[in-house]
Amino acid sequence: MVGEDGQENVPHREWLIMFDRVLNEVKASMKAQGREGEFIGARIIYSTIRFITPKELEWYLEDCIELKKEFPHLIAGFDLVGDENEFRPLTDYIEPLLRFKKRQKEEGIDIPFIFHAGETLGDGSPADDNLYDAILLGTKRIGHGYVERFSLVKHPKLLQICKEKGIAVEACPISNEILRLTSSMPMHPLPILLNNGVPVALCSDDPAVFGNMGLTFDFFQVLVASEVTGLTTLGQLARDSLEYSTLDEDEKRYAIQCWEKQWDKYIRDIVATL
C-alpha cells in the first residue's frame, strides 16, 4: 500500500490500524440501522509473493507473527501467492515455514496456512507437488486447487484427505474464466469437488482488479452453469464459507445463526413470488 506521497509504502502496522478503524465504523453504522447480523467483520490473510527467497520470507513470517500478537482479530492466516509455474514451489520454503509453526507455539498464537496450490501445468515441475506439500504443512484451505490444467480433482487420494480433514477449497468461478484456467463454467470441475464431499467456499479472487463487487456474480455463474445446480447448492456453498472460515467457534456459531435467519427469509420471499 503506497502512502499519500506516492513514494513510500505504508507500514503494515499502520495499514491494520486504518483497516480496524474502518471496520469499527462500518459495524457501528450497521448496528445503528439494526443490521449488525449482516456484517460479522473482515480479516486479512497475510500474503507474500512466492518469488522471494527463503531468507526474505523469514522477515515476512516474523512480521506476520508480530502483527497477529497486536491484532489477533485481524490476521486470519498466511499464504504464498503468485504464478506457481513461474515462481518458487512450496518445497523451497519448507524450512522457514516449519520454523514459523514452531514460533507460533512459542508465542501461544495460531496462524493457519491458507495456501494457493494446484494451479499448475502438470508438466512434472516441482510446482506440481504444491498440493501435496500444502496438505502436509497442514493448510486449512486450498486456493485454486482445482483448475482444468492440473488439479485436485485428478488426485483421488488428496480429494479423500480434504474431505476427511475438512480442508476447504476456495473456488473462484469468474476469475477462472477470465484467466483461462477453465474453458467455461459448464466445464468447471467444481461439481466434482461437491460430489466427492469436499467442502467448497466461493470467492471472487481479485475483485478490485476484475471490478466485480461482492460474490453475487460468482454465485450466479455457478447457478446457471448446470441444470443440476439449484438453491440447495448455493445455500450449501454459502454456509460452508462460514463453517470453514477462520472465525473462532463462538463467532462462527453466531455468524451461521445470523445467516440461517437471512437464508430462511430469502427462501420465504422466493416462495411468496411463485
Buried (B, 14 or more C-beta within 10 A) or exposed (E): EEEEEEEEEEEBEEBBBEBBEEBEEEBEEBEEEEEBBEBBEEBBBBBBEBEBEEEEBBEBBBBBBEBBEEBEEBBBBBBBBBEBBEBBBBEBBBEBBEEBBEBBEEEEBBBBBBBBBBBBEEEEEBBBBBBBBBBEBEBBBBBBBBBBBBBBBBBEEBBEBBBEEEBBBBBBBBBBBBBEBBEEBEEBBBBBBBEBEBBBBBBBBBBEEBEBEEBEBBBBBBBEBBEEBEEEBBBBBBBBBBBBBBBEEEBBEBBBEBBEEEBEEEEEEEEEEE
